[in-house]
Each structure stands twice: as C-alpha cells, then as structure tokens.
Amino acid sequence: MVSYCVNEGKFMKVRNSITPQGEKLTNVQLGNQWNNIDWKKAENHVNRLQIRITKAVKECKWYLVKRLQYLITHSYLQNC
C-alpha cells in the first residue's frame, strides 16, 4: 500500500520518502528531554526576565526590552 503526503504543496509517495526510519527515536528523545525539565527552575528564570522587561519598559529602554524579549523566547536552560 502506498500512502501520500503533502510536502511543500507537492504530493509524494511515503514509501519513497528519504526520511530515516530512526526519526521516531528522535521524538522519543525529545519527549524524555521535556519530561526531565526542572519546571520550577524554568519558571523562576522566566519570572526574572519578565521582571527585567517590566523595569525596562518603565524606564523607556526599548532596546533592552527588545533584547530581553528575544532572550526570553530563544533561551534554553541547560541541565534543567
């Protein structure tokens, strides 16, 4: 049986896909990483950044607001 999926607006045969079979393992690893996050530490980190953003807004330091917003959306806590 051949099933079809859409890839960038083009139909392709799934059995001819070049996606490696081990890709499902990656999803399992991501799930394990998600479950191993120290959520209290992550919450404290986000709260500190939010406080800094609020302070920067009150002081009209827009360059700092933008930088902190980028940091809060792109940072990854190591060893959570």
URGIUR-V695723 format. One record per residue. N is the residue number from 1. RES is the residue in three letters. PHI is phi in radians with two decimals (none if undefined). OMEGA is omega in whole degrees, -180 to 180 (NA if undefined). Layout:
# URGIUR-V695723
[[N & RES & PHI & OMEGA] [N & RES & PHI & OMEGA]]
This chain:
# URGIUR-V695723
[[1 & MET & none & 178] [2 & VAL & -1.99 & 175] [3 & SER & -1.89 & -176] [4 & TYR & -2.08 & 174] [5 & CYS & -2.36 & -179] [6 & VAL & -1.74 & 178] [7 & ASN & -2.24 & -179] [8 & GLU & 0.95 & 177] [9 & GLY & 1.43 & -180] [10 & LYS & -1.98 & 176] [11 & PHE & -1.41 & 177] [12 & MET & -2.47 & 178] [13 & LYS & -1.33 & -176] [14 & VAL & -1.19 & -179] [15 & ARG & -1.18 & 178] [16 & ASN & -1.67 & -179] [17 & SER & -1.17 & 180] [18 & ILE & -1.64 & 178] [19 & THR & -1.17 & -179] [20 & PRO & -1.17 & -179] [21 & GLN & -1.14 & -178] [22 & GLY & -1.34 & -177] [23 & GLU & -1.10 & 179] [24 & LYS & -1.09 & 177] [25 & LEU & -1.07 & 178] [26 & THR & -1.05 & 178] [27 & ASN & -1.08 & 178] [28 & VAL & -1.14 & 179] [29 & GLN & -1.11 & 177] [30 & LEU & -1.11 & 177] [31 & GLY & -1.09 & 178] [32 & ASN & -1.15 & 177] [33 & GLN & -1.08 & -179] [34 & TRP & -1.07 & -178] [35 & ASN & -1.27 & -178] [36 & ASN & -1.61 & -179] [37 & ILE & -1.24 & 173] [38 & ASP & -1.42 & -171] [39 & TRP & -1.17 & 178] [40 & LYS & -1.16 & 178] [41 & LYS & -1.13 & 179] [42 & ALA & -1.12 & 179] [43 & GLU & -1.10 & 178] [44 & ASN & -1.10 & 179] [45 & HIS & -1.08 & -180] [46 & VAL & -1.12 & 180] [47 & ASN & -1.07 & 178] [48 & ARG & -1.09 & 179] [49 & LEU & -1.16 & 178] [50 & GLN & -1.11 & 177] [51 & ILE & -1.10 & 179] [52 & ARG & -1.13 & 178] [53 & ILE & -1.12 & 179] [54 & THR & -1.03 & 180] [55 & LYS & -1.11 & 180] [56 & ALA & -1.14 & 178] [57 & VAL & -1.11 & -180] [58 & LYS & -1.09 & 180] [59 & GLU & -1.62 & -180] [60 & CYS & 0.98 & 177] [61 & LYS & -1.69 & -172] [62 & TRP & -1.18 & 177] [63 & TYR & -1.11 & 180] [64 & LEU & -1.25 & 177] [65 & VAL & -1.01 & -178] [66 & LYS & -1.09 & -179] [67 & ARG & -1.14 & 180] [68 & LEU & -1.20 & 177] [69 & GLN & -1.10 & 177] [70 & TYR & -1.08 & -179] [71 & LEU & -1.09 & -178] [72 & ILE & -1.20 & -179] [73 & THR & -1.62 & -177] [74 & HIS & -2.06 & -177] [75 & SER & -1.43 & 178] [76 & TYR & -2.31 & -180] [77 & LEU & -1.31 & 177] [78 & GLN & -1.42 & 175] [79 & ASN & 1.01 & 178] [80 & CYS & -1.30 & NA]]
